[in-house]
Amino acid sequence: MIDELCELIQGEDGLLVELRMELMFNDKKYQRIVELLNLLIGEWRKVDAIPKKAMLAIVDLMTVLVGNNRYLSEEESLKVEDASLEIYDMLMTLCDTV
């Protein structure tokens, strides 16, 4: 599951490449990322650590979502902003388990 998440985020045709190169937000890939994150966060609530590979992909995703929207159309920029807030909120649910 982590490998699929990383590929969807950082792969050659992942969400970040499309954002950086094509200046478009792929809703389908994003929804799959959210699905996987929900499943993984459910697992991570039961343990004390998050695998490095997953965390690095998430940090990369959040960095691009927060800092890359100035080059996007207004519509795409709003999608990216909403996505960054949604993922942030999802990750903050892990704080409830600390």
Residue pairs with C-beta under 8 A, 6 or more apart in sequence:
1 36
1 39
1 40
2 40
2 51
2 53
2 54
3 53
4 36
5 33
5 36
5 37
5 40
5 54
5 57
6 53
6 54
6 57
7 14
8 14
8 15
8 29
8 32
8 33
8 36
9 15
9 16
9 33
9 57
9 58
9 60
9 61
10 16
10 57
10 60
11 17
14 29
15 25
15 26
15 29
15 30
15 33
15 61
16 60
16 61
16 64
18 24
18 25
18 26
18 29
19 25
19 64
19 65
19 68
19 72
19 80
20 64
20 68
23 71
23 72
23 73
23 76
24 72
24 76
25 72
25 76
25 79
25 80
25 83
27 79
30 79
30 83
33 61
34 86
34 87
34 90
37 58
37 87
37 90
38 90
40 54
41 90
41 91
41 93
41 94
44 50
44 94
45 93
45 94
45 96
45 97
46 97
50 94
58 87
58 91
61 87
62 84
62 87
62 88
65 80
65 81
65 83
65 84
65 87
66 84
68 80
69 76
69 77
69 80
69 81
70 77
72 80
